[in-house]
């Protein structure tokens, strides 16, 4: 039987979460081709897959990043519908079917995403959002969205999870790369993931490019996905934050440099790297505190 969907999972030291993710996909009533692209993991996470012969494993000799991993998995996929899902996600039994129905509902729909949930059952930020322009990011960073009641257009928060959950699929500007289902012909039109991003912001880049090619992006609230956000990155937070902020700058320069010329883009750059410096200092102090606590213990 021909696979309806090819699922690409880029893994890097996800541990037991990878196996749990794949098990949740195998419970889906649809036939899914599962491709794991491993970015040189050292935690033995692939060992748990030996009893899953239906899973194809592609081993990279080094960590090539998320975008490059997605592209390598895509090159080995055979289906007309491509699911990109993080190894720290567990999908509900009928979530993929709900996503597929929404994706096939209109010829102009190119990509769909579901309801990302925290372990406590609350909606996670990022599953449905507006594009985080430099101004919107500034508003969120300094919690100015509290002024949105008086000036909603000026102090708009690009995360939409605090808004009422829609009952039906709705068009949004962006979804999360943690779980994306896309049409192959839309990908062929838009192009591959931008490998200039190593980690973070590559999903926003793709969403921008889909919309520039007039492909609609839908958020599907009935497709529930449990996402253990940040679990895979806790071991190296400064490394993750470095690439996150580097990705932010690539995203801003790629899509907004004409709106934020000269001095304005310079201020954006200073703000981004100042934020990284503060976070790096925080994580360094936290790490030293843990080490001292361990020595005393």
C-alpha positions in Angstrom: 0.0 0.0 0.0 1.4 3.4 -1.0 2.2 5.7 1.9 -0.2 8.7 2.1 2.2 10.7 4.3 6.0 10.8 4.8 7.0 11.9 8.3 10.4 13.4 8.8 11.8 13.6 12.3 15.1 15.3 12.9 16.7 13.8 16.0 19.5 15.1 18.2 19.8 13.4 21.6 16.0 13.2 22.2 16.3 10.0 24.3 13.1 8.1 25.0 11.0 11.0 23.6 11.9 9.9 20.0 10.5 6.4 20.5 7.4 7.8 22.1 6.9 10.2 19.1 7.2 7.3 16.6 4.9 5.1 18.6 2.2 7.9 18.5 2.6 8.1 14.7 2.3 4.4 14.3 -1.1 4.5 16.1 -2.4 6.8 13.4 -5.0 5.1 11.1 -3.2 6.4 8.0 -0.3 4.7 6.5 2.8 6.8 7.3 6.4 6.5 6.0 8.6 7.4 9.0 12.1 8.8 8.3 14.4 9.7 11.2 17.3 11.9 10.3 19.8 11.7 13.2 22.2 14.6 13.7 25.1 12.5 15.2 23.3 11.8 18.5 25.4 10.4 21.4 22.7 9.4 23.8 21.7 6.1 22.3 18.3 7.3 21.3 18.4 5.3 18.1 18.9 2.0 19.9 15.3 2.0 20.9 14.3 1.9 17.2 15.8 -1.5 16.5 12.4 -3.1 17.1 10.7 -0.8 14.6 11.8 -2.1 11.2 9.2 0.2 9.4 11.3 3.3 10.4 14.0 4.4 8.0 17.1 5.9 9.8 19.4 8.4 8.1 22.6 9.0 10.1 24.5 12.2 9.7 28.2 12.1 10.8 27.8 15.6 12.4 25.0 17.9 13.6 24.0 19.7 10.4 21.1 21.6 12.0 17.4 21.3 11.8 16.8 22.7 8.3 19.5 20.6 6.7 18.1 17.5 8.5 14.6 18.3 7.2 15.9 18.7 3.6 17.8 15.4 3.8 14.7 13.6 5.1 12.5 15.2 2.4 14.9 14.0 -0.3 14.2 10.4 0.9 10.5 10.8 1.2 8.0 9.3 -1.3 4.6 10.6 -0.3 2.7 13.7 -1.7 2.2 15.0 1.8 5.1 15.7 4.1 4.9 15.8 7.9 7.7 17.5 9.8 7.5 16.7 13.5 9.9 17.2 16.4 10.9 14.1 18.4 9.6 15.7 21.6 6.0 15.6 20.2 3.3 13.0 20.7 0.4 13.2 18.3 -3.2 12.2 19.2 -4.4 9.1 17.3 -6.6 11.1 14.8 -4.5 14.3 14.7 -2.7 13.6 11.5 -6.0 12.7 9.8 -7.4 16.0 10.9 -4.4 17.8 9.5 -4.6 16.0 6.2 -8.3 16.7 5.8 -7.7 20.5 6.4 -4.7 20.4 4.0 -6.9 18.8 1.3 -9.9 21.1 1.9 -8.7 23.8 -0.5 -6.3 23.8 -3.4 -4.7 27.0 -2.1 -3.8 25.5 1.3 -0.1 24.6 1.3 0.6 23.9 5.0 -1.2 23.2 8.2 -0.4 22.9 11.9 -2.2 21.6 14.9 -2.9 22.5 18.5 0.4 22.3 20.4 -0.2 21.5 24.1 1.8 21.6 27.2 2.0 18.5 29.5 -0.7 20.2 31.7 -3.1 20.3 28.8 -2.9 24.1 28.2 -2.3 25.5 24.7 1.4 26.2 24.0 2.5 29.5 22.5 3.8 29.3 18.9 1.4 26.8 17.4 -0.6 29.7 15.9 1.0 33.1 15.6 1.5 36.2 13.5 4.8 36.9 11.9 7.1 38.3 14.6 8.3 41.5 13.0 11.1 43.4 14.8 8.5 45.7 16.3 6.2 42.9 17.4 9.2 41.1 19.0 10.0 44.4 20.9 6.5 44.6 22.1 6.6 41.0 23.4 10.1 41.3 24.9 9.1 44.3 27.0 5.5 43.0 27.7 4.0 46.0 26.0 1.1 43.8 24.8 -0.7 44.8 28.0 -1.4 48.1 26.2 -3.2 46.2 23.4 -6.6 46.9 25.0 -6.2 50.6 24.2 -4.0 50.4 21.0 -4.6 46.8 19.6 -2.9 47.5 16.2 0.2 49.1 17.8 0.8 46.7 20.7 -0.2 43.4 19.1 1.2 40.2 20.6 2.2 37.9 17.7 1.5 34.8 19.9 -2.2 34.0 19.5 -2.7 31.2 22.1 -4.3 33.7 24.5 -7.1 34.3 22.1 -10.2 32.1 22.1 -9.6 28.7 20.5 -11.4 28.6 17.1 -13.8 25.7 16.5 -12.7 25.2 12.9 -9.4 25.5 11.0 -8.5 29.1 10.5 -5.9 30.8 8.3 -2.9 32.2 10.2 0.4 33.8 9.3 2.6 31.2 10.9 2.6 27.9 12.6 5.4 26.0 14.5 8.0 23.8 13.0 7.4 21.4 15.8 4.6 19.9 13.7 3.9 20.9 10.1 2.1 19.0 7.3 2.7 20.4 3.8 1.9 19.5 0.2 4.8 18.3 -1.9 3.8 20.5 -4.8 3.7 23.5 -2.5 7.2 22.7 -1.3 8.3 22.3 -4.9 6.9 25.8 -5.6 8.3 27.5 -2.5 11.6 25.7 -2.2 13.4 23.7 0.5 14.1 24.7 4.1 16.7 27.5 4.3 19.9 25.8 5.6 21.3 29.2 6.6 19.4 28.6 9.8 20.9 26.0 12.1 18.2 26.0 14.8 15.1 28.3 15.3 13.4 30.7 13.0 13.6 28.4 10.0 9.9 27.6 10.4 9.0 31.3 10.3 11.1 31.7 7.2 9.2 28.9 5.5 5.9 30.3 6.5 6.9 33.7 5.1 7.9 32.1 1.8 4.7 30.0 1.6 2.6 33.1 2.0 4.7 35.1 -0.5 3.9 32.3 -3.0 0.1 32.7 -2.1 -0.1 29.4 -0.3 -2.5 29.5 2.7 -1.4 28.3 6.1 -4.1 26.8 8.4 -4.2 26.2 12.2 -6.3 23.1 12.9 -7.5 23.2 16.6 -8.9 19.6 16.5 -5.4 18.2 15.8 -3.9 17.9 19.2 -0.1 17.4 19.7 1.6 17.1 23.1 4.9 19.0 22.8 7.5 18.7 25.5 8.9 22.1 24.6 12.6 22.7 25.4 13.3 19.2 26.8 15.9 18.4 24.0 17.7 21.7 24.5 18.1 21.9 28.2 21.6 20.4 28.2 23.1 23.3 26.2 20.9 26.4 26.6 23.6 28.9 25.6 24.3 27.0 22.4 20.5 27.0 21.6 20.1 30.7 22.5 23.1 31.6 20.3 21.6 29.9 17.3 18.1 31.3 18.1 19.3 34.9 18.1 21.5 34.3 15.1 18.4 32.9 13.3 16.4 36.0 14.4 18.9 38.3 12.8 18.9 36.3 9.6 15.1 36.3 9.5 14.9 40.1 10.1 17.6 41.0 7.5 16.1 38.6 4.9 12.5 39.9 5.1 12.5 43.3 6.9 15.7 45.1 6.0 13.8 47.4 3.5 11.3 48.3 6.2 14.0 48.8 8.9 16.8 50.5 7.0 20.1 51.9 8.4 19.8 53.1 12.0 16.6 51.2 12.7 18.1 47.8 11.7 21.2 48.7 13.7 19.0 49.3 16.8 17.3 45.9 16.2 20.7 44.2 15.9 21.8 45.8 19.2 18.6 44.7 20.9 18.9 41.1 19.7 22.5 40.6 20.8 21.9 42.5 24.1 19.1 40.0 24.8 21.4 37.1 24.0 24.1 38.5 26.3 21.6 38.8 29.2 20.4 35.3 28.7 23.9 33.9 28.3 24.9 35.6 31.6 21.8 34.2 33.3 22.5 30.6 32.2 26.2 30.8 33.1 25.3 32.0 36.6 22.7 29.2 36.9 25.2 26.6 35.8 27.8 27.8 38.3 25.2 27.7 41.0 24.4 24.1 40.2 28.0 23.1 40.2 28.6 24.7 43.6 25.5 23.1 44.9 26.7 19.7 43.7 30.1 20.2 45.4 28.5 21.1 48.7 26.2 18.1 48.4 
